Amino acid sequence: MDIAKYKTWIALALFVLLLIVVSVGYYQSLGIINPKAGNVSFVLLLVLLFAGYYFIGKARGGKPIPVRKIAAFDAIEEGIARAVEMGKTVHFTLGYGPISTVNAPQYLAGLGVLGHVARLCAKYGAQLVSTLGVPELIAAEEEIIRDAYYSGGKPELYNVTYNVRYLTDQQFAYASAVQATIQRENAGANIVVGPFWAESLIFMEAGAAIEAFQVAGTARETQIPFFVLAADYAFIGEEIFAAGAMASGDVETLASIRGQDIGKLLSWILIVVGLILLPMGVKLAEYLVK
Amino acid sequence: MIELIGGWLAAVMIVWIYSFVYKDNVLYRLAEHLFVGTAAGYSIALSLDSLNRTAFGQMVKGVEYWHLIIPILLGLTFFFKYSKKYYWVARYGVGVNVAVGAALALRAAPMANIIKQINAAVLPLWVAGDPLKTFNNWLMILITLGGLTYFIFTFFPKTEGKAGPVRIAYKALVTIGIYGMMVGFGYLFANTIMTRVGFLIGIILQYLQPRFDATLVAMILAIIAIAFAVLKKK
């Protein structure tokens, strides 16, 4: 029996099962719906969802979406080409920990950038070493790198145990192994994109010690300063999502970035409206948090 | 006795891990592999314990908990990665995990990214009798608007041709946003470095200060680690 034929039905069945879980949770009063959540917050969530859906539909219709230049994104190719010229490897890492947390979008953005890095490695014939501490993404990384090398005409460079190295999901054990890998593999380019905590500077130090070309990015604001300071090019905050979308080349993912931009434009407009209304005694901010 | 051995082991590991500052060496490798191996074992123990407590332990309590079989089945789909024919089934488990994470992030987005931001940025543009506060408010508002403009990726003025007022205003806002962020990053950096130095002082106080013999052993261990690296280099 070819199970692949029933992929859609399996997906549908899983969706129904999830609905059952949510319903059971709701009727057993497991607190799935937060009664304290504000109405305005809910309306804004709906607006964001609708905006994303609308632009995805537009993109499917063939409407191109312009994205502004991101210096760190363009620098990735420079770094990989430099590593090849020096006969060195390219190192990539996207973080550690479980994926089913609020950091999931950052891991996905990291995977998007990994796809771009792997394709460039295949194009220039570079050896890629990707370390990770996210057990759920081992299979995804293997597929991404294999596809990149095979479609780039360099299948001989793909060696799953060499290219993808799962270390551990414990923070400093992962950090100690990553910094050692960067130095032992003598990385010419060190690309670090994902959610990072205290280990971010450790990776940058390890790369700087062997004079690797470093491109790094995270949306965790406490770690951005380390990347801005120590990397040659840094993705600042949400730039990693735009980079992930650009790297994937997927128009629907790019369209979702435009949906997010609607949220930012909305914030911009509401701040200006709030400033205009404030001298009249109307406190928009107080109304919004209700 | 076990506590004493544990304390010495921790001290030895700290010195060996610190030896990486000089160069990668065999003692660092030993400490690193011990650390990674122990962490992997610890993760497995934690996962099994969690599975036992939150899934199997609950399911045996009664039929109302049997829905927990769904996440267990989803977890089992991960093992399909070892099948060449059915490896795609593993994607469903990953997909649900990613979706849960994305949904968690999305749930908090309107409140954290929009409403609280507006709440913090809508400040009076004129505070009578307090010019410093007025200046501070203007600074806050301009940096917030500038930062927001910087992070808008798909709506921006045309870059070709002569710069019009929109492009000039856009560039000015983006510049203010970048400078504002850099100041913020500087503060965060300094703050974190202070914390890290605090950790270092804590370790030094814990292991080096109270006893001279402990200091001596730590120094000998550091010298051994460096000697290994130097000899290997030769």
Boltz contact constraints between the chains, C-beta under 6 A:
constraints:
  - contact:
      token1: [A, 14]
      token2: [B, 92]
      max_distance: 6.0
  - contact:
      token1: [A, 17]
      token2: [B, 70]
      max_distance: 6.0
  - contact:
      token1: [A, 21]
      token2: [B, 67]
      max_distance: 6.0
  - contact:
      token1: [A, 21]
      token2: [B, 70]
      max_distance: 6.0
  - contact:
      token1: [A, 24]
      token2: [B, 67]
      max_distance: 6.0
  - contact:
      token1: [A, 41]
      token2: [B, 110]
      max_distance: 6.0
  - contact:
      token1: [A, 41]
      token2: [B, 111]
      max_distance: 6.0
  - contact:
      token1: [A, 44]
      token2: [B, 110]
      max_distance: 6.0
  - contact:
      token1: [A, 44]
      token2: [B, 114]
      max_distance: 6.0
  - contact:
      token1: [A, 45]
      token2: [B, 110]
      max_distance: 6.0
  - contact:
      token1: [A, 65]
      token2: [B, 154]
      max_distance: 6.0
  - contact:
      token1: [A, 67]
      token2: [B, 153]
      max_distance: 6.0
  - contact:
      token1: [A, 67]
      token2: [B, 154]
      max_distance: 6.0
  - contact:
      token1: [A, 68]
      token2: [B, 153]
      max_distance: 6.0
  - contact:
      token1: [A, 68]
      token2: [B, 156]
      max_distance: 6.0
  - contact:
      token1: [A, 99]
      token2: [B, 97]
      max_distance: 6.0
  - contact:
      token1: [A, 99]
      token2: [B, 98]
      max_distance: 6.0
  - contact:
      token1: [A, 99]
      token2: [B, 101]
      max_distance: 6.0
  - contact:
      token1: [A, 100]
      token2: [B, 97]
      max_distance: 6.0
  - contact:
      token1: [A, 100]
      token2: [B, 100]
      max_distance: 6.0
  - contact:
      token1: [A, 100]
      token2: [B, 101]
      max_distance: 6.0
  - contact:
      token1: [A, 101]
      token2: [B, 101]
      max_distance: 6.0
  - contact:
      token1: [A, 102]
      token2: [B, 104]
      max_distance: 6.0
  - contact:
      token1: [A, 102]
      token2: [B, 105]
      max_distance: 6.0
  - contact:
      token1: [A, 104]
      token2: [B, 98]
      max_distance: 6.0
  - contact:
      token1: [A, 104]
      token2: [B, 101]
      max_distance: 6.0
  - contact:
      token1: [A, 104]
      token2: [B, 102]
      max_distance: 6.0
  - contact:
      token1: [A, 105]
      token2: [B, 102]
      max_distance: 6.0
  - contact:
      token1: [A, 105]
      token2: [B, 105]
      max_distance: 6.0
  - contact:
      token1: [A, 136]
      token2: [B, 94]
      max_distance: 6.0
  - contact:
      token1: [A, 136]
      token2: [B, 97]
      max_distance: 6.0
  - contact:
      token1: [A, 139]
      token2: [B, 81]
      max_distance: 6.0
  - contact:
      token1: [A, 139]
      token2: [B, 90]
      max_distance: 6.0
  - contact:
      token1: [A, 168]
      token2: [B, 36]
      max_distance: 6.0
  - contact:
      token1: [A, 168]
      token2: [B, 39]
      max_distance: 6.0
  - contact:
      token1: [A, 168]
      token2: [B, 40]
      max_distance: 6.0
  - contact:
      token1: [A, 169]
      token2: [B, 43]
      max_distance: 6.0
  - contact:
      token1: [A, 170]
      token2: [B, 39]
      max_distance: 6.0
  - contact:
      token1: [A, 173]
      token2: [B, 35]
      max_distance: 6.0
  - contact:
      token1: [A, 173]
      token2: [B, 36]
      max_distance: 6.0
  - contact:
      token1: [A, 173]
      token2: [B, 39]
      max_distance: 6.0
  - contact:
      token1: [A, 176]
      token2: [B, 32]
      max_distance: 6.0
  - contact:
      token1: [A, 176]
      token2: [B, 35]
      max_distance: 6.0
  - contact:
      token1: [A, 177]
      token2: [B, 32]
      max_distance: 6.0
  - contact:
      token1: [A, 177]
      token2: [B, 36]
      max_distance: 6.0
  - contact:
      token1: [A, 180]
      token2: [B, 32]
      max_distance: 6.0
  - contact:
      token1: [A, 183]
      token2: [B, 24]
      max_distance: 6.0
  - contact:
      token1: [A, 222]
      token2: [B, 188]
      max_distance: 6.0
  - contact:
      token1: [A, 225]
      token2: [B, 185]
      max_distance: 6.0
  - contact:
      token1: [A, 225]
      token2: [B, 188]
      max_distance: 6.0
  - contact:
      token1: [A, 225]
      token2: [B, 189]
      max_distance: 6.0
  - contact:
      token1: [A, 228]
      token2: [B, 185]
      max_distance: 6.0
  - contact:
      token1: [A, 238]
      token2: [B, 151]
      max_distance: 6.0
  - contact:
      token1: [A, 242]
      token2: [B, 153]
      max_distance: 6.0
  - contact:
      token1: [A, 257]
      token2: [B, 153]
      max_distance: 6.0
  - contact:
      token1: [A, 257]
      token2: [B, 154]
      max_distance: 6.0
  - contact:
      token1: [A, 258]
      token2: [B, 154]
      max_distance: 6.0
  - contact:
      token1: [A, 261]
      token2: [B, 152]
      max_distance: 6.0
  - contact:
      token1: [A, 261]
      token2: [B, 154]
      max_distance: 6.0
  - contact:
      token1: [A, 261]
      token2: [B, 155]
      max_distance: 6.0
  - contact:
      token1: [A, 264]
      token2: [B, 148]
      max_distance: 6.0
  - contact:
      token1: [A, 264]
      token2: [B, 151]
      max_distance: 6.0
  - contact:
      token1: [A, 264]
      token2: [B, 152]
      max_distance: 6.0
  - contact:
      token1: [A, 267]
      token2: [B, 114]
      max_distance: 6.0
  - contact:
      token1: [A, 267]
      token2: [B, 117]
      max_distance: 6.0
  - contact:
      token1: [A, 267]
      token2: [B, 148]
      max_distance: 6.0
  - contact:
      token1: [A, 268]
      token2: [B, 148]
      max_distance: 6.0
  - contact:
      token1: [A, 270]
      token2: [B, 118]
      max_distance: 6.0
  - contact:
      token1: [A, 271]
      token2: [B, 118]
      max_distance: 6.0
  - contact:
      token1: [A, 271]
      token2: [B, 121]
      max_distance: 6.0
  - contact:
      token1: [A, 274]
      token2: [B, 118]
      max_distance: 6.0
  - contact:
      token1: [A, 274]
      token2: [B, 122]
      max_distance: 6.0
  - contact:
      token1: [A, 275]
      token2: [B, 122]
      max_distance: 6.0
  - contact:
      token1: [A, 285]
      token2: [B, 118]
      max_distance: 6.0
  - contact:
      token1: [A, 285]
      token2: [B, 119]
      max_distance: 6.0
  - contact:
      token1: [A, 285]
      token2: [B, 122]
      max_distance: 6.0
  - contact:
      token1: [A, 288]
      token2: [B, 115]
      max_distance: 6.0
  - contact:
      token1: [A, 289]
      token2: [B, 115]
      max_distance: 6.0
